Amino acid sequence: AHFLEHLMFKGTKTRKSGEFSEIVARNGGQENAFTSTDYTAYHQTIAVDRLELLMEMEADRMTNLVITPKEVEPERQVVLEERRSRVENNPGSILGEHLNAALFLSHPYRNPVIGWKHDIEGLNIDRILAFYKRWYAPNNAILVVAGDIQIDATKKMIADYFGAIPKGADVNRVAEKEDPITEAIEAKAYDSNIQIPMIVTAYRTPSIKSRDSKTLDMISTYLSDGNSSKLYRKVVDEKKMALEVGAINLSLEDHSMYIIYGLPLGETSLESIISEIDEEVVKIQEDLISEKDYQKLQNKFETNFVDSNSSVEGIANSLAEYYAFYRDTNLINSEIEIYRSISREEIQAVAKKYLNPNQRLVLDYLPEPTK
């Protein structure tokens, strides 16, 4: 998926390699693409009077992409260099690969989006073309147009340029479900690029489509969003045990990951960091958070909701994700009501359900030992 994303900016039967980006730039637009854990997205921002041009070009590369050895081999080196610079020389990315591989035993989430080095080196044209033919079809695509547009005229453009593209093979997704973690997993990973160790706990949690996932969003914000959050104030400011602590709810389509981490300060042990973090989680499990903290959470989520939809790019991304994950674009108007309806009691119950020591991976991320 990631390799093909790069090749989608090459030529088609009607345009030479690189011409897509040249035309967008020449018309005053911006374009890019990304591959995430659950989907690949292509996006352009351009003046409304150039919209039809983009429609025509996107439909063209959905059906007429030309891939040759002349295009693949140089791009293979580009992707390998991207892996070297963004992953192999980036401690955060290396840590992410270790976490995924330890937390997911059978699900494809265990594999990095950019690909393992041997996968990138071994990928051939036949496999790339088969992937393109299988997945790049209208029945597996979401098209979003956001901005100051004429609705009827835009629908006509879509029908004119995409309506004749034949449907691809039926897409049958079989989700690999992981068995629940019932006993703590302990692991160590070493990295020559780091000087300070890190302790990470990771819990396998439910899909982004679940209400519990949204509750875990609120718990992570409560624990670590900003310098006034519970973990930061206690472990970094008051006790001066850590350089940094954080909690992240990484929401994905099939399973999600709830991650809590800490970087010790001075001679502080990794175990003592975990102990302090666990103590704060237990407080959530045993007592309701205060009304003041609850209102602060609500205010933050309302602000984030407004901010995420304050640009045309943010609106387009929200619409795409709401349809991809929920089949409900109206969540762009109503998702905030879900967060508003999550009670303090629900926050307590979800913390009890998912954030227990026997349900997690504990990873020591350590500097490479000196020889």
N, C-alpha and C positions, 0 to 999 in steps of 0.2 A: 504493500500500500504506500509506504513512504517513498520507495524508489520510483514507483509509477507517478507519484505526485510531481517529482522532478521532471519526468519525461513528458508530462502533460503540457509543458511550456516549449516543447520542441515543435516539429512541423506536423501539418496535416496534409491531406491530399490537395488542398487548395492554398496552403500557406507554408512558406519556408520556415525553417527552424528559427525560433526566437522572435518571429514576426508578431505573435500575440502580444507580448510585452511591449514591443516597439509601438504598435498601434494604440494601445491603451495610453502609453506615455505621450505620444504625439497628439492625442485628443485631450490632454490635460488630466488624465485619470491616474489612479493608483491601483495596484493589484498585488495579490500575494496568495499564498496557500499554506495550509498546515495539515499535518496528520496527527491526530490525537489517539488516545487509547481506543476510542469507540467509533471514530469516523474521520474522513478526510474532507476538508472544506476548501473551496476556492472562492475568493471574494474580490470584488472590484468596487471602487467608488469613482463616479464620473458624473458629469453634468447630465441632466435629464434628457436633453436633446441628443445625447449620444447613446442612450439606453439601447436602442434597437441594434446598434453596432455590436454591443456586448452580447445581446441575445444571440445574434447570428454566429458570433465567434464561439460562444460556449456550446451551442448546439453542434457546431462543426467539430470541436475537439471531443465531444461526447461520442461521436460516431466515426470520425475520419482520421484519428490519430495515426501517424506513420512512425514506426519504431524500427530503426536499423542498427546494425553493429556500430556504424559510425557515430550514432547518437548515444548508444548504451555505454560503450567503454569509457569515454571521457566522463560521463555522468557518474559511472561507478567510482571513479577516483574522487569526484566531488563529494559523493556520499561518504566514502571512506574518510576523507579529510574532515567532513562534518562530524563524523563519529569521533575522530581523534581529538578535535578541538572542543566539541561540546560535551562529550561524554568522558573520554579517557583522561582528559586533563581537567575535568570538572568534578570535584569531590561529591557535590550534591547529586549529580547524575549517576555516578558510580554507586553511591549509596542507594539510590532509587532502584538500580538494577539488582543489587543484593536483596533489598527488601522484597521486590516483586517475586524474585526466584525462590525465596524462602517461604513467602506467604501463600503463593499459589502453586499447587503441586501438579495440577492437570490443566487448569484454565489457561487460555492464550495470554492472559494478563501477565503471566510469568515472563513473557518475551518482551524485550524493549521495542518501542515504536520504531526507532531508527534501524533496528535489526542488529543481530550479532555480527561481528566482523566476518565470520565464515559464511553467513547467509548472504551478505552483500557481495562477497567475492564470488560465490557460486551461483548467483541468480542469473538465469539465461533468458534470452529473448522469448523463447517459446512459453516459458512460465509467465513472463510479464504480459505477453499478449493474451494468454488464457485468462489471467486475472482481470485484465481490461475488458475482455469480452463478457466475462461472467458478471462483474459488478457495476460496470459503467453503462447503465441503461436507465431509461426514465422511471421504471418501476422500482429502482433502488436509489433514486435521487430525490432530494428536496430542493426546490428552487424558491428562493426568497427575493423579493424586490421590495425595498423599503425606501421611503423618501417622498418627495413632492411629485407624485406621479398621477396620471390619469388612469383610473382603475380599468375602465373598459378598453382603452387603447393598449394598456399593458397586457391584459388578458389576450387580446388579439395577437400581439407580438409573440406571446408564449405559444399560442396555438399555431401560428404561422411557422415558427422555427423549431418547436419541439414536438408538435402534434404528429408529424409524419415519421418520427423516429420509432422504429418497431420496439415493442416490449421485449425485454430480455427474458431469460429463463427464470422460472419462479425461484424466489429466494427463500430457502428453508433454513432458518437459523436454529441450530441446536445448541443451547447454552450448556457449557460444561459447569456443572454445579459441584463446588467443593464441599467435602464433608466438614461439619463444624469443628472448630478447634476446641478440644476439651482438656488438653494438658499443655502447659506452657512449652513453647519451642524456644530453645536457646541457641544462638548462633554468634559467630565472630566473623568479621570481615576486615581485611587489611588494605591500606592504601598508602602508597609512597608519597602522595601529593599532600597529605595532611600532617600537621604537627600536634594538633589537639584532638583527643579522642571525643567520641560522642556516644551517648546511650540513646537507643531508639526502642520504643515499644510500638507494635503495630497490631491492630485488631482487624479481622476480616468482618466487615459489616454489610448491611443490606443495600440493595440497589438504590440508585438515585431516585427511582420511581416510588420509593416507599416513604411514608410519613416519618418513620423512624430516622431515615437519613437526614431529613430536614431538622429533626430534633437534635441529632448529633452535630449539625452545623451550629446550632445555638450553643451546645455544650462547648465546642471548640472555641467559639467566640468568647464565651464566659471565662474560659480558662486562660486564654492567651492573646486576645486581640488588643494590642496596645500596652503601653507601660503601666496602666492602672489595672490591668487584668490580674486575676488571682495568682497565677503561677509566676508571672514576671515580678509582681510586687513582692511576693514572698521569697522566691528562690534567688532572684537577681538583685533586687533593691535591698531588702531587709537582711537576709542571711548571707548575701554575697557569696553564694556557693557556685553560681554559674555565670558564664558570659551571656548565655542565651538559653531560653526555654520556649517551647511552642507546642501547640496542638493543632492538627490539621485534619479536617474530614474531607478526604479525597473521594468525591462521589462519582461512581462509574455505573455503567448500565446493568451489568450482571451482578457484580459484587463491588463493594466499596472498601476503602481502607481508612481506618482511623489511626492517626500517627501522633505520638507524643514523643518529644525529644529534648535533650539537654546537653549543653557543652560545659563541662566542669571548669571552675576557676581555680587556679593554683593546684593544691594537693587534694582537692575534693574528689572523693571516689565516685565512680559511676553508680555504684550501688546506693550511695546516699542521695544522689540526684533522683533516682527511681523512687526511693522511699518518700521523699518530699512530694513528688508528683502524685504518687499513689494516695498519699494522705489527703490531697485536695480532691481527688476523684471520689474517695470514700465519703468525704463531707457532702458531696452532691448526692451520693447514694443514700445517705442516712438522714439528711435534713433538706428541707425545701430551701432553695436559694431565696434571698431576701426580696421583698417587693421592690426595693430600690434597684437592686441588680437586675431584676426581671424587667423593669421598665427601661433601664439602660440598654438591655439587650434588644428590646422591641424598637427603641429609637435607632439603634445601629442598623438593624435589618431594614427598617423603612428607608434610612438614608442610602444604604447600599442598593436597595431595589430601585430607587429613583436614579441614582448615579449610573447604574448599569444600563438604563434605558434613556440616557440623556443625550446620546448621539445617534445618528442614523446607523452607524456601524454596530453600536450596542443593541439597537432595536433589531437589526437584521440577524445578529447572532442569537439573541434571545428567541426570536421566532423560530429559527432553525432548530435550536436545541429543544424548545418546547414541543415541536412537532416530532422530532427524532425520538425523544424519550417518552413523551406522554400522549402523542397524537392530539394535542390540544394547544393550539396557538393562543387561545384566549387567556392562558395563564399569564401572558404578558400584562394583563390587567388585574388578574385575581390571585396570583401566587402569594403575594404578600399577606392575603387573608389566611392562608394556611399557617404561616409563621405567627400571625397574630393569635391564632386559635390554639397554639401549643401552650399548654399550661405549665406552671411550676411542678405540678404533680407528674406530668408527663415527662418532663426533663429528668426528674428523679427516677422514674420507672425505666426509662431508656438507658440511663447510666447503669442502673442495676442489671439490666438485661445483657448489655454488650461489653462493658468495660471492667471485666474481672481478670485477675492475674492468670487464671487457668485458660483464658480464651485468647491468648496473645503470643506474638513473637517478641522476644527480647534480643536485640542485636547490639553487640558491642562493635562499634566502628572505630578501628584503631590504626595508629600510624604503623607503617611497616617496621618490624623489628630491625635494629641495627645489627649488621653481621660482624 
